[in-house]
């Protein structure tokens, strides 16, 4: 075992390193997006997006349907390129490291930058317990029972789901309610110990109470994670976001960044007419 | 963009950056294991694909070679224009038309049976039958597909033909009509099953959308479900035609071996496949012109099937675009 990384997850190894004073702890990390353009074949979905994603803060990406919000967030963990014909130009950096440069392993990018989708997607063949571990097991095939139990409990607690499911961990993940399923997906993402959490309209399929619980959870999570959330709900953005990016697509349906600022300034004193029209409900 | 300077992202500390970089570059031993596994799987998949591609190339090569030899003796114009096929007689004619028309006649009859019945069965199963009834009927329908074709052949010859002769006295013992009818029954489950799958794939929301406009069940089926699943239905039809054209056993048993240039389904004819069976079962020596005729016929069959498959592919593509 010359290389300790073969037996420990990267995050665990990092925590061990941090404890020994030899490495950084895996707390929230910042990202930088520069001149990002995204294409589906010849169709350009995003044009020249540039803004920073601040560590330990919630950045909301807002805009009307079809403005490229979802495409944008899928570029941040290299998910966009999985669509046949899809292509990205420009730069996305995590802690200053270009994730689109050659030699970067996309699987590792997605390990450090977790994602939660619009529709809860727990794996239907797996129990709640195994759903939480599904990502961890990719990186650590030989997981002891005690470690597994510990990760499951920690992740479910972090996702504010533990108390509701602790007595039925062997039940299928799909047996839960929509809101619980979404929190299970968050727990699944957290179990891998990412630095950044991407959320693509995580509450649009949920009822108001489930939505409220997820929003509460986002508040707690931003202590330790950098969060990017796509939402078409401006009240939600106003409630949870520290920073807001407003995207808008023109006639040719290519999304552009209209304004990026702190949430407070976007919602109280936007600089651009289009932003004001959108947040006051005149367009979109 | 905003004009005021934004608070910049804090400069990450150097060792933290190194830590992230070490993970992202994926150069740890676990990563190498995963990467090797990924490329091994990719190689395996490529190999599997290669087997089928190589087989196809091998078949095309064999067909092309013998067909080339054949056309060194027989002009392609004769092959395509002569209306007599008598390569086994003393006075030899090499016109493909008798074999081709026989294939077309029997396939047409089969499709006239399989298309309407298959489509109706699919509609019944997917739209009208209760789930329990559908779960019972579908396996029974699929048993039809599991019957060996030789059984269908004797069913046509010994049951359907005598039955039909009661109504059509001039029907010959070997004829295209009963072979075609039985072939239609044989490919019916293929049409029904594939069409039903296509119809089941139509989202329930589309049906509900039509119901919400005041459509009746029949209107929903004919105006929404069938048009929406047309890609799958057309694909099923073309696949069925392709199957009918290539069907061998039924026609060899029940349709006779008389290469006759006619469109009359009441008499004996010989399809391309039946001819290939006839010659390959005989003692035709390798390398003779009689031997080469089966490759020429085989090539014709191959071209027809390929055109059908390309056609179905183009149809599918066009309808898919509309559907999405």
HADDOCK unambig.tbl for C-alpha pairs under 7 A between the chains (distance, minus, plus):
assign (segid A and resid 5 and name CA) (segid B and resid 28 and name CA) 6.80 0.50 0.50
assign (segid A and resid 6 and name CA) (segid B and resid 29 and name CA) 5.99 0.50 0.50
assign (segid A and resid 6 and name CA) (segid B and resid 30 and name CA) 5.62 0.50 0.50
assign (segid A and resid 23 and name CA) (segid B and resid 15 and name CA) 6.25 0.50 0.50
assign (segid A and resid 23 and name CA) (segid B and resid 16 and name CA) 6.54 0.50 0.50
assign (segid A and resid 24 and name CA) (segid B and resid 15 and name CA) 6.69 0.50 0.50
assign (segid A and resid 24 and name CA) (segid B and resid 16 and name CA) 4.97 0.50 0.50
assign (segid A and resid 30 and name CA) (segid B and resid 9 and name CA) 6.46 0.50 0.50
assign (segid A and resid 52 and name CA) (segid B and resid 9 and name CA) 6.74 0.50 0.50
assign (segid A and resid 54 and name CA) (segid B and resid 9 and name CA) 5.59 0.50 0.50
assign (segid A and resid 95 and name CA) (segid B and resid 12 and name CA) 6.05 0.50 0.50
assign (segid A and resid 95 and name CA) (segid B and resid 17 and name CA) 5.87 0.50 0.50
assign (segid A and resid 97 and name CA) (segid B and resid 21 and name CA) 6.58 0.50 0.50
assign (segid A and resid 103 and name CA) (segid B and resid 25 and name CA) 5.66 0.50 0.50
assign (segid A and resid 104 and name CA) (segid B and resid 24 and name CA) 5.47 0.50 0.50
assign (segid A and resid 104 and name CA) (segid B and resid 25 and name CA) 4.36 0.50 0.50
assign (segid A and resid 104 and name CA) (segid B and resid 26 and name CA) 6.53 0.50 0.50
assign (segid A and resid 105 and name CA) (segid B and resid 24 and name CA) 5.89 0.50 0.50
assign (segid A and resid 105 and name CA) (segid B and resid 25 and name CA) 5.64 0.50 0.50
assign (segid A and resid 105 and name CA) (segid B and resid 26 and name CA) 5.30 0.50 0.50
assign (segid A and resid 108 and name CA) (segid B and resid 23 and name CA) 6.51 0.50 0.50
assign (segid A and resid 108 and name CA) (segid B and resid 24 and name CA) 5.38 0.50 0.50
assign (segid A and resid 108 and name CA) (segid B and resid 26 and name CA) 6.57 0.50 0.50
assign (segid A and resid 109 and name CA) (segid B and resid 24 and name CA) 5.84 0.50 0.50
assign (segid A and resid 258 and name CA) (segid B and resid 1 and name CA) 6.06 0.50 0.50
assign (segid A and resid 259 and name CA) (segid B and resid 1 and name CA) 4.70 0.50 0.50
assign (segid A and resid 259 and name CA) (segid B and resid 2 and name CA) 6.23 0.50 0.50
assign (segid A and resid 260 and name CA) (segid B and resid 1 and name CA) 6.24 0.50 0.50
assign (segid A and resid 260 and name CA) (segid B and resid 2 and name CA) 6.52 0.50 0.50
assign (segid A and resid 261 and name CA) (segid B and resid 2 and name CA) 6.84 0.50 0.50
assign (segid A and resid 271 and name CA) (segid B and resid 2 and name CA) 6.65 0.50 0.50
